[in-house]
Amino acid sequence: MIIAIVAGFIFLLRGCLSRYDERSAIAPVLYFEKADKGIVFSIVKYGKATSYKSNGGSTFKSMSVNYFIQANDVETGEVVAVKKIKHNSDIKFHPVTVMGTGNGKAWVFMNELMAFDPFTLEKIADKDIIEAKNPQLRGKMPGEKNYYVYNNTSDEILITATDGIKYTLTTSSLLATAIDEDDMAKNPAEAKIKELKKAETALDEKYKAYYERYRAYNKLFAEKKISYADYIDSGRNFNRQQDTISEMKKKMREEISDFEDLKRAGNDREREIDNLKTGSKSYTNICTAVDTFNGNWYGLLSSNDLEKPETRFRYRAVYTETARNKLYGAGISLQDSTKKTVELLIGEPEKINDAVYLQGGFLLDPKNALPIHLKNDDGFLICYREKVGHNGNIILSRIDLKGNIKWTFNTKLNEFTDWVYAGKRLIILGNDNKEISSSDANLLISIDLQTGKAVMHDYFTDKVRKE
């Protein structure tokens, strides 16, 4: 009887405490597709309330936090699989985060580098498995995330071991190769600049040699050891060589300048991508006012924008909260086709239709920080506000290049925590629950980009949410 009473008390206490539990997804999420089955992979943080205290209208809670990984069906929002990975006491260093999708594996960092099958959640790699395959790393894999850099282009992971040696881990074989920092892959434009500057130095050395030879001939002539004809001939040769080198250096400097422009453009693009991944996801950072598509320029402009239209193309944010933007189009041309960095000139903007988008912009793809281009009826995803101000919900509309609206969906979120463009679907993470941290998410929205139909999973309640 005593055991039953104690058990009942514990059950009652847990029932009271469970209403203060918290469950949320940690952004970003990953998308995988296999045999036409799409999966959204996420890390889920579950805070189990151990005690609480209410005072002055506020509730203070103590939590026991566990970290899970979870797979949701992208078409239904239903949970396909979930697996507990670590307790908060196992995490000495934060952040806990996903890293990439290398070779069909979900790579995460939870106090150590790990990889999972996103469909079954079977563990494929962790610190012990990687060290077993790479004895040179045994005892040298740091516990801090900043020593692991995921390369989204090559799907390799750069590891800086505890002794400072750098390795590239191939995500397919799990084999690590030591690399020389001097040989680390750099911006291709930077490598070309280095090559051209080396060639330029060689030309300078060649010029010095020609000049020294010319001076030697001058000395020989002064000492009357060569004829006047030979002296004149040496001068002519030097002038020809000087002109040739000057022309070569001029072309080389122009090429270096082109590649420096290309390097700057590449660095700017990398910064934009990094900002979308790690920086603010505020509304003005997720969209742009202008874009190009199929050789034409498109812009979401207000009447104020039309007073001083830009003639040179550049991506720009949509800052004005009250801007009632409409879709405009224009022709574009190259300012100088010989340059390696393309600079586009914009023709006279012409209004495409009268649809109005409050603070409207073209939604960016976080993978490349460029506007999403929809196929199967070419067009854009336009995001805009339901009402002015930060609290205005974000609305999405799919439009074709003639400005026709195919569908509209009100996300009922005033900002996105994360989003993924998956070709046929748009996956959005958001937070509309004040019980969890603003940096985490309780809501997963998956939108069919052909029909605009959406499904939603609420991580907090662990249920599919009905619209």
N, C-alpha and C positions, 0 to 999 in steps of 0.2 A: 504493500500500500504506500509506504514511504517513497519507494522508487517511482511509483505511478504519479504521486503528488509532485515530486521533483521534476519528472519528465514533463508533466502538464504545465508546471510553472515555466520551465525552459521554453516549451512550445509557445506558451502565451507571451513570454517576453520577446521571443524572436518574431512573433507575429506583430507585436507593437513596434519593434525596431525596424522591421522590414519596410515599413512605409517611409523610412528615411534612407533606404538604400539608394545608391546612384549608379547609373549605367550609361556609358557614353562611348563613342568612337573617337579614336585619336587620328586626326588628319595628318597626312593624306591617306587615301585609300588606293588600292591597285585594281586594275581590271584585267581579267584573263578570259580567253575564249578558246574552246576546244570542241570540235564536232558540233558546231552551231550552238553550243551551250555556253552562256556567259556567266561569269562569276565576279562579284565584287568582294575583294579580300580586304579585311580591316583588322586593326588591333582594337580590342574593346577593353575599356577600363571599368571594372566592377568594384564599387565601394560598398562593402557590407557594413551597415551601421552597428557599432558595438555599444554605443551609449549616446544619449542626447540630453540637451538641457535647453529649456525655453526660458527666455528672459526679455521682457520689454518688447514682445512681438517678434523677436529674433530667436532662431533655433541654432544651437551650437552642437555639432555632431563629431563623434570620433568614428573613424572608419578603418576597417581592415580591407586593403586594396589588393585585388588580384588582376592580372593581365591575361586576357584570352585572345585567341585569334578566331576569326569568324568568316564564313563564306556565305554570301547571300545570292540567291538566284536573281539575275539582273532583270528578268522579265516579270517575275511575280513579287520580288522583294522578300520572299520567304527565306528563313535560315536553312541552309543546306547542311552545314557542319559547324561545330564550335568546339574549341579545345582550350583548356587552361594551360598556360605556359609558365608563368612565374608569379610569386607573391611579391608585394612591394619590398619586403625585407631582403629579397634576393637581388634587388636593384640598388647597386651602390652608386652608379652614375647615370644621370639622365642626360638627354631625352630617351624615351622609349618611342620608336618610330619605325615605319616601313621605309625601305630604301629603294627597291627597284624590282623589275620583273624579269631579270636575266634568265634566258633559256627556259622559260616557262615555270620558273620557281619564284615564290614570293620571298624576297630577301628582307629581313627585318633586323633591327638592333634592339635587344633588351639586355643590356649589360654585357652582351656578347653578340657576335655576328651569327645569325642563323638563317636558314632557308627552309621553306615548307612547300609541299605540293598544295597549290591553292584549292584544288577540288576535294582532296581527301584530308588535308591538313597533316599528312604524314611528314615528320621531320626528315629533311634530306641533309642538312648541314648544321653544325654548330662548332664551337671552339675545339672540342675534342676530335670531332670527325676531320676538321680541316688540318689540325696539327698531326693527326695520324697519317694523313696523305702527304704532309709537308713537314718532315722532321726538322728542317731548318727554322721552322716557326715555333717549335715546341717550347712552351714557357715564355714566348715573346709576343703574344697577342694581347694588346692593351685592352682594358675594360672600358675606355672612354670612346664615345662615338666619334669625336673629332679626328681620330686617327684612322678612320675608314671613310673613303670618298667613293661614292658610286658614280661610274661613268655611264651616262645614259646612251651615249653614242656607240660605245664598244661593248656595253654590258659587262665590263670588268670592274673589279673593286680594287682601288689603290689602298694598300695597307702599309702604314708606317709602324714597323715593329718597335719593341721597347728599346732596342739598341740603335734605333734611328735608320736602319736599312729599310728601303722601300721595296714593296713587292706588288706585282699585279696578280690578282686572283682571278682566274678564268672561271666564270660561273657555270660553264658546262662540265668541265672536268674536275673542278675544285683544286686544280694545281696552281701553286704560286711560283712566280718567277721573279728573282731579284732584278732590279733595274738600276742603272746608273742615272742619277738625277740629271746629268748633262745630256743624256739620251732620251729623257722623258719627252713624250709627244707634246709639241707646242702648237700654237696656232700656225696653220700652213703658211699664212701670209708672213708671220714672224720669221719662219724658217727661210722663206724666199728673200726677205729683207736682209737677213744675215748673209745669205749667199751672194746677193748683189753687192753688199758693202765690202765683202771679201774680194770680189772681182774688181770693185772700184779701187781698193787699196793696191791690188796687183797692177792696175793701170797707172796709179801714181808712181809705183816703183819703176815701171817701164819708162815713164816720162823722165824720171830722174836719171835713168841709164842713158836715154837718148841725149839728155841735156849735158851730162858729163862727157859723152862722146863729142858733142858739139864744142864744148869748152876745150877738149883735148885738141881738136882740129884748129881751134883759134890759137892755141899755144904753139902748135907745130908751124902754123903759118907765120906767127910772130917770130919764131926762131928760124924762119926761111927754110923749113924742112919739107914743106909741100908747096905746090904751085897755087897761084891765085885761082886757077880754074877748079882745083880740088877744094879749096877753101869755100868758093861760091857754091860748089856742088853740095858740100857738107851742110851749108846753111839752108839750101833748098830742101834737102832731105829732112833736116830737123824741123823746118816749118811744116812740111807735109805730115810728118809724124805727129807734130804738135796739134795740127788741125784734126787729124784722124782721132787722136786720143780725146781732144776736146769734144768732138761730136759724139764719140762713144760715151763719154762721161755725162754729157747733156741728156742723152737718151736713157742712160742708166739712172740718173737722178730723177727723171720723170717717172721711170718705172718704180723706183723706190718710193716716190711720193704716192703713186697709185696704190702700191701694196700697203703703205702706211695708212691710207684712207680705208683700205679693205680691212686691215687689222683693227682699226678703230671701230668700224662698223660691226665686225665680228665680236669685239669686246662689248660693244653696246648691246648687241643681241643677247650675249651670254648674261649680261647684267639684268636685262629685262626678264629672261627666263628664270634666273635665280630669284629675282624679286617676286615673281608670281609663285614660286615654290616656297620661299622662306619668309617673304616680306608680308606686308599688309594686304589683306584681301578686301579692302574697302571698295565700295562701288566704283569709284573713279579709276581703280587699278585693274578692274576685270574687263574693261571694254575700251574701244577706241572710236573716235568720231569718223575716221576715214579709212579707206582700203582700196585695193585694186583687185580686179577679178576679170579674167579673160581679156586682158588688154585694155580695160576701161577703168576709170576712177569712179568711186562711189563715196558719198559723204552724207552724214546725218547732220544737217545744218539748220541753224535758227536764222531768223531775219537779221540779227546782229552779225552773224558770221558772213552773210551775203554782202554786207556793207564793205568789208575788206577781205575778199576771198583770197586764199593763199594760191600762189602760182607754182610753188615748188612743193612736191609731195613729202610729207613727213607724218608719221603716226602721232596722234595727240589725244590726250584724255578728254573726257566730257565732264568739265568741272561745274558748269552753271546749272544749279538745281532747278531753275525755273525755265530752262531752255526747252521750247516746244519745237523739237527737231523734225524735219521732213527729209525724205530720201532724195538726193540729187545725184546726177551722173555727169560725166565729162570724158572727153578724149584725153589721152596722155601721149607724150612724146619724150624721147631721150634728149637730154641737153647735149651730151657728148658721148657718142657710141664707142669712142676709143678708150674711154675710162673703164677701169675694172670695177669701180663702184658706180652703180647705176643711180643717176639723178634724174627724176622724172619731172617734167613740166606738165601742169594741169591746164586743160582748156577751160572754156567758159562753162560753169556749172548750169545744168538745166534740171528743173524739178521733174521728178519721175511720177509722183502722185501726191495726193493731199493727206495721206495718213500721217497722224501726229504721234510722236514718241517723246514723252516727257523725260528729258535728260537721256535721250536714247543714244545707244552706241552699239557697235558690233562686238559680240562676245569673243574674247580671246581664247585660244587653245593654250593651256599651261605648258604643253610640251615644247612649243616654239615661240610663245608670246606673240603670235600672229592671229588675226581674225580667223574664225572657223569658216571654211568653205564647204558648203553642203553640196552633195552630188545627187543624182537621180532627181533632177529638176534643180539646176544650179541656183544657189542662193546663200543667204546669211541667217545667222541667229542674232536677232536684235534683242537687247535687254533694255528695259526702261522702267521708270518708277510709276507706281500706282497713284502717288500723290507727292507733292514737294516735300523735301526734307529727308533726313536720315532714316526716319521711321517708315517711309514709304516702301511698300512691298515691291520686290523686283518681279517684273512680268517679262516673260520670254515670248517672242513671236518668230516663227519661221517665215521668211519672205523669199520670193524668187527675184530674179534680176529686173523684173518689171515692177517690183514693189508690191506684188500681190501677196496678201497674208494667207498662208496655208493653214496655220493654227496659232492659237494663243494659249499660254498657260501661266497662271498666277502662282508663283512659288510660295507666296505668303511668308517669305523671308526678306529681311531688309539688307542682308549681306550673305555671301556664301563663305562657308568655312573652307571648302575645297570643291573642285569640280573636275570631271574627267570627260573628254570627248572620245567616245569609243566607236566612232564611225556611224553605226546605226542608232546609237543611243547617247544621251547626255546623262551623266551621273553627277548628282549634286549632294554635297554634305552641308547641313545647316544646323542651326541651333535656335529652337523656339521654346526652350525650357530653361527657366531661370534657376533651376536647382543645380545645374552643372556649370563648370567653368566656361567662360565665353570662347576659349580657344579650342574646346572640344565640341563634339556634335552629337545630337540625339536623333537627327533626322537624315535618312537616306532617301533621295528621290531619284528614280530612274525613268527617263522620258524617252519614249519611242519617237525618233526624229521624223518619221514619215507621217505618223498620225497625231502626234502631240499627246497621246495617252500616257499617263504617268502612274507608277506604283510607288508606294512609300513604306519604308520600314522605320519604326521608332525604336531606337536602341534602348531608350530609357525603360519603356514598357516591354521591350522584346517582342513586339507584335507588329504585324502589317497594319498600317493605319488606313482607315477608309477616308476618302475625300469628304 
